[in-house]
Amino acid sequence: MVINEKALVKAMKAAYKGDGYVVGCQGNSLFLETRMWKVVAELENFPRKALGLIAEHLGQIPTDGMVYQLRKDEAQTKIPEKGVAFHGITDDEKMEVIHKTRLTFGDGNIWQMEQGGKLLWVMPEDENLMLRPNAKAYAVAGTALRINGTVSSVTIMATEPLYEEKEILDKLGKIILTV
Protein backbone atom coordinates (compact mmCIF):
# COMPACT_ATOMS: atom_id res chain seq x y z
CA MET A 1 0.00 0.00 0.00
CA VAL A 2 1.40 3.39 -0.98
CA ILE A 3 -1.31 5.50 0.66
CA ASN A 4 -0.69 7.25 3.99
CA GLU A 5 -4.07 6.73 5.71
CA LYS A 6 -3.67 9.49 8.29
CA ALA A 7 -2.64 12.07 5.67
CA LEU A 8 -5.45 10.94 3.35
CA VAL A 9 -8.11 11.42 6.03
CA LYS A 10 -6.69 14.85 6.85
CA ALA A 11 -6.67 15.81 3.15
CA MET A 12 -10.24 14.52 2.70
CA LYS A 13 -11.50 16.61 5.63
CA ALA A 14 -9.77 19.72 4.28
CA ALA A 15 -11.16 19.11 0.78
CA TYR A 16 -14.67 18.48 2.13
CA LYS A 17 -14.61 21.82 3.95
CA GLY A 18 -13.06 23.57 0.93
CA ASP A 19 -13.64 22.88 -2.77
CA GLY A 20 -14.98 19.39 -2.14
CA TYR A 21 -13.87 16.06 -3.58
CA VAL A 22 -15.09 13.44 -6.01
CA VAL A 23 -15.52 9.85 -4.90
CA GLY A 24 -16.43 7.01 -7.21
CA CYS A 25 -16.15 3.34 -7.94
CA GLN A 26 -15.04 1.77 -11.21
CA GLY A 27 -15.08 -1.99 -11.18
CA ASN A 28 -13.26 -3.15 -8.05
CA SER A 29 -11.46 0.18 -7.49
CA LEU A 30 -12.51 3.15 -5.44
CA PHE A 31 -11.08 6.59 -6.23
CA LEU A 32 -10.94 9.96 -4.52
CA GLU A 33 -10.02 13.07 -6.43
CA THR A 34 -9.52 16.78 -5.80
CA ARG A 35 -8.00 19.34 -8.10
CA MET A 36 -4.53 18.58 -6.65
CA TRP A 37 -4.46 14.82 -6.02
CA LYS A 38 -6.04 11.49 -6.87
CA VAL A 39 -5.94 8.26 -4.89
CA VAL A 40 -7.01 4.91 -6.35
CA ALA A 41 -7.12 1.56 -4.56
CA GLU A 42 -8.95 -1.73 -4.74
CA LEU A 43 -12.00 -1.51 -2.50
CA GLU A 44 -10.89 -4.31 -0.15
CA ASN A 45 -7.53 -2.58 0.34
CA PHE A 46 -8.79 0.99 0.66
CA PRO A 47 -7.74 2.64 3.95
CA ARG A 48 -10.51 1.90 6.49
CA LYS A 49 -10.60 5.33 8.12
CA ALA A 50 -10.99 6.92 4.69
CA LEU A 51 -13.87 4.52 3.93
CA GLY A 52 -15.50 5.56 7.21
CA LEU A 53 -15.19 9.22 6.28
CA ILE A 54 -16.67 8.56 2.82
CA ALA A 55 -19.61 6.78 4.47
CA GLU A 56 -20.02 9.73 6.85
CA HIS A 57 -19.95 12.32 4.05
CA LEU A 58 -21.98 10.34 1.50
CA GLY A 59 -24.07 8.03 3.65
CA GLN A 60 -22.82 4.98 1.74
CA ILE A 61 -19.82 3.53 -0.05
CA PRO A 62 -20.19 3.96 -3.84
CA THR A 63 -20.70 0.84 -5.91
CA ASP A 64 -19.55 0.24 -9.49
CA GLY A 65 -20.41 3.14 -11.78
CA MET A 66 -21.42 5.54 -8.99
CA VAL A 67 -19.56 8.88 -8.84
CA TYR A 68 -20.37 11.73 -6.45
CA GLN A 69 -19.18 15.26 -5.79
CA LEU A 70 -19.05 15.88 -2.02
CA ARG A 71 -18.76 19.23 -0.28
CA LYS A 72 -19.72 20.39 3.20
CA ASP A 73 -23.07 22.15 3.50
CA GLU A 74 -24.08 21.12 -0.04
CA ALA A 75 -26.18 18.19 -1.16
CA GLN A 76 -24.13 15.37 -2.61
CA THR A 77 -24.24 15.52 -6.35
CA LYS A 78 -24.33 12.31 -8.37
CA ILE A 79 -22.36 12.93 -11.52
CA PRO A 80 -22.02 10.84 -14.66
CA GLU A 81 -19.24 8.29 -14.53
CA LYS A 82 -16.09 10.17 -15.33
CA GLY A 83 -14.88 9.59 -18.85
CA VAL A 84 -12.23 12.26 -18.52
CA ALA A 85 -9.03 11.27 -16.78
CA PHE A 86 -7.53 13.20 -13.87
CA HIS A 87 -6.34 16.50 -15.40
CA GLY A 88 -6.31 14.75 -18.79
CA ILE A 89 -3.82 12.13 -17.52
CA THR A 90 -4.70 8.58 -18.48
CA ASP A 91 -3.36 5.34 -17.01
CA ASP A 92 -1.45 4.60 -20.21
CA GLU A 93 0.32 7.98 -20.18
CA LYS A 94 4.11 7.91 -20.60
CA MET A 95 5.83 7.85 -17.21
CA GLU A 96 9.40 8.93 -16.51
CA VAL A 97 11.41 8.15 -13.39
CA ILE A 98 11.64 11.14 -11.04
CA HIS A 99 13.60 11.68 -7.82
CA LYS A 100 13.05 13.95 -4.86
CA THR A 101 15.90 16.42 -4.44
CA ARG A 102 17.08 18.06 -1.23
CA LEU A 103 15.94 21.43 -2.50
CA THR A 104 12.89 23.29 -1.38
CA PHE A 105 11.38 26.22 -3.22
CA GLY A 106 9.02 28.48 -1.33
CA ASP A 107 6.77 26.12 0.59
CA GLY A 108 7.29 23.19 -1.78
CA ASN A 109 9.73 20.38 -2.46
CA ILE A 110 11.58 19.93 -5.73
CA TRP A 111 11.47 16.66 -7.67
CA GLN A 112 13.61 16.18 -10.79
CA MET A 113 13.04 13.92 -13.79
CA GLU A 114 15.92 11.59 -14.66
CA GLN A 115 15.67 12.36 -18.37
CA GLY A 116 16.03 16.01 -19.31
CA GLY A 117 16.22 17.34 -15.75
CA LYS A 118 12.76 18.97 -15.70
CA LEU A 119 11.65 19.93 -12.19
CA LEU A 120 8.28 19.48 -10.53
CA TRP A 121 7.30 21.61 -7.53
CA VAL A 122 5.21 19.59 -5.06
CA MET A 123 3.60 20.84 -1.85
CA PRO A 124 4.46 18.81 1.29
CA GLU A 125 0.82 18.40 2.35
CA ASP A 126 0.08 16.67 -0.96
CA GLU A 127 3.33 14.70 -0.84
CA ASN A 128 2.31 13.35 2.58
CA LEU A 129 -0.39 11.25 0.88
CA MET A 130 2.39 8.89 -0.16
CA LEU A 131 3.10 6.33 2.54
CA ARG A 132 6.47 5.47 1.04
CA PRO A 133 7.91 8.70 -0.38
CA ASN A 134 11.16 6.87 -1.15
CA ALA A 135 9.41 4.33 -3.37
CA LYS A 136 10.06 4.55 -7.10
CA ALA A 137 8.18 7.59 -8.33
CA TYR A 138 7.24 8.65 -11.83
CA ALA A 139 6.52 11.93 -13.54
CA VAL A 140 3.35 11.56 -15.58
CA ALA A 141 2.79 13.79 -18.61
CA GLY A 142 5.39 16.16 -17.19
CA THR A 143 2.88 17.68 -14.77
CA ALA A 144 2.17 15.13 -12.04
CA LEU A 145 3.95 12.81 -9.64
CA ARG A 146 2.74 9.19 -9.29
CA ILE A 147 3.66 6.33 -7.03
CA ASN A 148 2.17 2.95 -7.92
CA GLY A 149 1.66 0.06 -5.54
CA THR A 150 0.32 -3.39 -6.32
CA VAL A 151 -3.24 -2.47 -5.26
CA SER A 152 -3.15 1.32 -5.09
CA SER A 153 -1.70 4.49 -6.56
CA VAL A 154 -1.30 8.13 -5.59
CA THR A 155 -1.12 10.87 -8.23
CA ILE A 156 -0.25 14.42 -7.20
CA MET A 157 -0.42 17.44 -9.45
CA ALA A 158 2.69 19.60 -9.31
CA THR A 159 2.10 23.18 -8.25
CA GLU A 160 2.05 25.45 -11.26
CA PRO A 161 4.69 28.12 -10.71
CA LEU A 162 4.11 31.75 -11.60
CA TYR A 163 6.09 33.15 -14.53
CA GLU A 164 9.04 34.35 -12.41
CA GLU A 165 9.13 31.10 -10.42
CA LYS A 166 9.01 29.06 -13.63
CA GLU A 167 12.09 30.85 -14.97
CA ILE A 168 14.00 30.06 -11.77
CA LEU A 169 12.91 26.40 -11.80
CA ASP A 170 13.86 26.04 -15.47
CA LYS A 171 17.34 27.40 -14.74
CA LEU A 172 17.73 25.16 -11.69
CA GLY A 173 16.68 22.13 -13.73
CA LYS A 174 19.65 22.65 -16.00
CA ILE A 175 22.20 22.65 -13.20
CA ILE A 176 21.06 20.28 -10.43
CA LEU A 177 21.50 16.56 -10.58
CA THR A 178 19.87 14.14 -8.17
CA VAL A 179 21.47 11.03 -6.77
TORTI-340947 format. One record per residue: residue number from 1; x negated, y, z of N, C-alpha, C in turn. Coordinates in steps of 0.02 Angstrom, whole numbers. Example, Ala and Ser with C-alpha at 12.3 -4.5 7.8 and 13.67 -1.06 7.14 Angstrom:
2
1; -660; -284; 390; -615; -225; 390; -660; -165; 390
2; -642; -112; 354; -684; -53; 357; -645; 2; 394
//
This chain:
179
1; -43; -59; 0; 0; 0; 0; -45; 62; 0
2; -30; 108; -44; -70; 170; -49; -34; 230; -21
3; 25; 220; 9; 66; 275; 33; 56; 284; 108
4; 41; 345; 129; 35; 362; 200; 105; 377; 225
5; 133; 331; 264; 203; 336; 286; 217; 400; 326
6; 173; 415; 372; 183; 474; 414; 183; 538; 372
7; 136; 544; 327; 132; 603; 284; 192; 607; 236
8; 215; 548; 212; 272; 547; 167; 335; 572; 203
9; 347; 549; 263; 406; 571; 301; 402; 646; 314
10; 343; 671; 332; 335; 743; 343; 349; 782; 278
11; 322; 757; 222; 333; 791; 158; 407; 788; 137
12; 441; 732; 151; 512; 726; 135; 553; 776; 175
13; 538; 783; 239; 575; 830; 282; 565; 902; 257
14; 503; 918; 240; 489; 986; 214; 525; 998; 148
15; 524; 948; 104; 558; 955; 39; 633; 962; 49
16; 661; 923; 94; 733; 924; 107; 756; 993; 130
17; 714; 1024; 172; 731; 1091; 197; 715; 1146; 146
18; 673; 1130; 97; 653; 1179; 47; 691; 1169; -19
19; 653; 1152; -71; 682; 1144; -138; 720; 1079; -148
20; 715; 1034; -101; 749; 969; -107; 704; 918; -140
21; 730; 856; -145; 693; 803; -179; 742; 758; -215
22; 715; 720; -262; 754; 672; -300; 736; 603; -275
23; 787; 562; -264; 776; 492; -245; 816; 449; -293
24; 786; 394; -314; 822; 350; -360; 793; 280; -360
25; 828; 237; -393; 808; 167; -397; 810; 146; -470
26; 756; 116; -493; 752; 89; -560; 727; 17; -554
27; 772; -29; -567; 754; -100; -559; 741; -114; -486
28; 682; -140; -471; 663; -158; -403; 623; -103; -369
29; 615; -45; -401; 573; 9; -374; 614; 69; -353
30; 595; 97; -297; 625; 158; -272; 576; 214; -284
31; 600; 273; -302; 554; 329; -311; 580; 391; -277
32; 534; 432; -254; 547; 498; -226; 506; 547; -266
33; 536; 605; -279; 501; 653; -322; 518; 725; -301
34; 467; 766; -298; 476; 839; -290; 441; 871; -349
35; 435; 936; -349; 400; 967; -405; 324; 959; -400
36; 299; 936; -341; 226; 929; -332; 202; 857; -325
37; 246; 809; -310; 223; 741; -301; 279; 691; -317
38; 256; 630; -331; 302; 575; -343; 273; 512; -311
39; 316; 475; -276; 297; 413; -244; 342; 359; -272
40; 312; 303; -292; 351; 245; -318; 327; 183; -281
41; 374; 141; -259; 356; 78; -228; 413; 28; -236
42; 396; -35; -236; 447; -87; -237; 489; -78; -174
43; 554; -88; -180; 600; -75; -125; 580; -113; -61
44; 562; -177; -68; 545; -216; -8; 479; -194; 24
45; 440; -154; -10; 376; -129; 17; 378; -54; 31
46; 435; -23; 22; 439; 50; 33; 431; 63; 107
47; 396; 116; 126; 387; 132; 198; 454; 137; 234
48; 461; 101; 289; 525; 95; 325; 551; 162; 352
49; 507; 202; 379; 530; 267; 406; 556; 312; 351
50; 526; 307; 292; 550; 346; 235; 618; 320; 213
51; 628; 254; 213; 693; 226; 197; 747; 250; 246
52; 728; 253; 310; 775; 278; 360; 794; 350; 348
53; 746; 390; 328; 760; 461; 314; 803; 469; 252
54; 791; 427; 201; 833; 428; 141; 905; 411; 161
55; 913; 359; 202; 980; 339; 224; 1014; 395; 264
56; 974; 431; 304; 1001; 487; 343; 1023; 544; 297
57; 982; 560; 247; 997; 616; 202; 1052; 599; 153
58; 1053; 537; 128; 1099; 517; 75; 1159; 478; 101
59; 1150; 444; 156; 1204; 401; 183; 1200; 330; 156
60; 1150; 316; 116; 1141; 249; 87; 1071; 246; 56
61; 1052; 186; 36; 991; 177; -3; 1013; 167; -75
62; 987; 205; -123; 1009; 198; -192; 998; 127; -219
63; 1043; 106; -261; 1035; 42; -296; 1017; 56; -368
64; 1002; 4; -406; 978; 12; -474; 1020; 60; -515
65; 987; 109; -545; 1020; 157; -589; 1047; 218; -553
66; 1046; 219; -487; 1071; 277; -449; 1014; 327; -438
67; 1027; 391; -453; 978; 444; -442; 1014; 504; -411
68; 987; 531; -358; 1018; 586; -322; 969; 643; -310
69; 995; 704; -311; 959; 763; -290; 982; 778; -218
70; 935; 782; -171; 952; 794; -101; 921; 858; -77
71; 962; 899; -42; 938; 962; -14; 982; 979; 45
72; 950; 1003; 99; 986; 1019; 160; 1041; 1071; 146
73; 1097; 1062; 179; 1154; 1107; 175; 1186; 1110; 106
74; 1171; 1061; 63; 1204; 1056; -2; 1229; 985; -10
75; 1283; 977; -45; 1309; 910; -58; 1259; 872; -102
76; 1251; 807; -87; 1206; 768; -131; 1235; 769; -200
77; 1191; 773; -248; 1212; 776; -318; 1188; 713; -353
78; 1236; 674; -379; 1217; 616; -418; 1198; 642; -487
79; 1140; 623; -511; 1118; 646; -576; 1108; 586; -622
80; 1112; 598; -687; 1101; 542; -733; 1033; 512; -722
81; 1027; 447; -734; 962; 414; -726; 911; 453; -767
82; 855; 466; -735; 804; 509; -767; 773; 474; -826
83; 778; 505; -884; 744; 480; -943; 678; 516; -952
84; 672; 573; -920; 612; 613; -926; 564; 594; -871
85; 502; 583; -888; 451; 563; -839; 432; 623; -796
86; 400; 609; -741; 377; 660; -694; 331; 710; -729
87; 354; 772; -736; 317; 825; -770; 294; 803; -840
88; 333; 761; -873; 315; 738; -939; 263; 682; -940
89; 242; 659; -881; 191; 607; -876; 225; 539; -875
90; 206; 496; -921; 235; 429; -924; 186; 379; -894
91; 211; 318; -880; 168; 267; -851; 113; 244; -898
92; 123; 252; -963; 72; 230; -1010; 25; 286; -1032
93; 28; 342; -995; -16; 399; -1009; -89; 380; -998
94; -134; 409; -1037; -205; 396; -1030; -228; 419; -961
95; -266; 376; -927; -291; 393; -861; -367; 391; -862
96; -397; 441; -830; -470; 446; -826; -491; 444; -752
97; -546; 412; -738; -571; 408; -670; -588; 478; -645
98; -569; 492; -582; -582; 557; -552; -608; 545; -481
99; -651; 590; -458; -680; 584; -391; -668; 648; -352
100; -658; 640; -286; -652; 698; -243; -723; 725; -230
101; -731; 790; -236; -795; 821; -222; -794; 846; -150
102; -850; 874; -129; -854; 903; -61; -831; 975; -62
103; -816; 1001; -119; -797; 1072; -125; -724; 1083; -107
104; -712; 1140; -78; -644; 1165; -69; -640; 1231; -106
105; -580; 1249; -125; -569; 1311; -161; -505; 1341; -134
106; -510; 1397; -100; -451; 1424; -67; -428; 1373; -15
107; -365; 1355; -17; -338; 1306; 30; -343; 1235; 4
108; -367; 1225; -58; -364; 1159; -89; -431; 1124; -94
109; -428; 1060; -112; -487; 1019; -123; -498; 1011; -198
110; -561; 1003; -216; -579; 997; -287; -594; 924; -303
111; -562; 900; -356; -574; 833; -384; -602; 843; -453
112; -649; 800; -474; -681; 809; -540; -676; 745; -580
113; -656; 753; -644; -652; 696; -690; -722; 673; -708
114; -731; 607; -714; -796; 579; -733; -816; 602; -803
115; -770; 599; -849; -784; 618; -919; -766; 692; -929
116; -815; 731; -948; -802; 801; -965; -806; 849; -907
117; -802; 824; -846; -811; 867; -788; -753; 912; -769
118; -694; 905; -801; -638; 949; -785; -620; 941; -711
119; -600; 996; -680; -583; 997; -610; -507; 1001; -600
120; -483; 967; -548; -414; 974; -526; -415; 1002; -455
121; -370; 1047; -441; -365; 1080; -376; -304; 1052; -342
122; -315; 1016; -286; -261; 980; -253; -254; 1004; -181
123; -193; 1018; -160; -180; 1042; -92; -184; 984; -43
124; -215; 994; 15; -223; 940; 64; -157; 909; 87
125; -104; 949; 95; -41; 920; 118; -12; 871; 67
126; -26; 882; 3; -4; 834; -48; -52; 774; -49
127; -115; 787; -42; -166; 735; -42; -155; 686; 15
128; -127; 710; 71; -115; 667; 129; -65; 612; 116
129; -28; 616; 61; 20; 563; 44; -16; 498; 27
130; -80; 504; 10; -119; 445; -8; -148; 413; 55
131; -131; 351; 68; -155; 316; 127; -230; 304; 122
132; -253; 288; 62; -323; 273; 52; -353; 324; 3
133; -370; 384; 27; -396; 435; -19; -461; 416; -53
134; -496; 365; -27; -558; 344; -58; -547; 288; -108
135; -485; 267; -118; -470; 217; -169; -484; 246; -238
136; -490; 203; -287; -503; 227; -355; -444; 271; -378
137; -460; 331; -396; -409; 380; -417; -417; 395; -491
138; -362; 417; -520; -362; 433; -592; -331; 501; -603
139; -358; 535; -653; -326; 596; -677; -279; 574; -732
140; -217; 597; -730; -167; 578; -779; -149; 640; -819
141; -157; 635; -884; -139; 689; -930; -176; 754; -913
142; -230; 749; -876; -270; 808; -859; -237; 856; -811
143; -179; 837; -782; -144; 884; -738; -123; 854; -672
144; -132; 789; -663; -108; 756; -602; -160; 706; -578
145; -154; 689; -514; -197; 640; -482; -154; 580; -464
146; -177; 519; -480; -137; 460; -465; -180; 406; -433
147; -152; 375; -382; -183; 316; -352; -132; 261; -358
148; -153; 205; -386; -109; 148; -396; -126; 93; -347
149; -75; 63; -318; -83; 3; -277; -49; -54; -313
150; -48; -113; -283; -16; -170; -316; 60; -162; -316
151; 89; -130; -266; 162; -124; -263; 185; -51; -256
152; 139; -4; -263; 158; 66; -255; 109; 112; -291
153; 130; 174; -300; 85; 224; -328; 104; 293; -301
154; 55; 337; -300; 65; 406; -280; 37; 450; -336
155; 78; 496; -360; 56; 544; -411; 64; 614; -383
156; 12; 654; -387; 12; 721; -360; -5; 770; -415
157; 36; 820; -424; 21; 872; -473; -34; 917; -444
158; -83; 933; -485; -135; 980; -465; -103; 1049; -462
159; -129; 1090; -418; -105; 1159; -412; -129; 1198; -473
160; -84; 1234; -503; -102; 1273; -563; -136; 1337; -541
161; -200; 1345; -557; -235; 1406; -536; -212; 1467; -576
162; -218; 1525; -544; -206; 1588; -580; -263; 1598; -629
163; -255; 1647; -673; -304; 1657; -726; -376; 1664; -699
164; -385; 1707; -647; -452; 1718; -621; -479; 1653; -589
165; -436; 1618; -553; -456; 1555; -521; -474; 1503; -573
166; -437; 1502; -628; -450; 1453; -682; -520; 1465; -712
167; -538; 1527; -722; -605; 1542; -748; -659; 1516; -702
168; -651; 1526; -637; -700; 1503; -588; -704; 1427; -589
169; -646; 1393; -589; -645; 1320; -590; -676; 1292; -654
170; -664; 1324; -710; -693; 1302; -774; -770; 1307; -771
171; -795; 1362; -743; -867; 1370; -737; -897; 1319; -689
172; -863; 1308; -633; -887; 1258; -584; -888; 1188; -615
173; -838; 1173; -655; -834; 1106; -687; -893; 1091; -732
174; -925; 1143; -756; -983; 1133; -800; -1048; 1121; -761
175; -1047; 1139; -697; -1110; 1132; -660; -1110; 1081; -604
176; -1051; 1062; -577; -1053; 1014; -522; -1047; 943; -547
177; -1079; 899; -514; -1075; 828; -529; -1057; 792; -464
178; -1012; 744; -468; -993; 707; -409; -1032; 642; -406
179; -1038; 616; -348; -1074; 552; -338; -1024; 497; -323
//
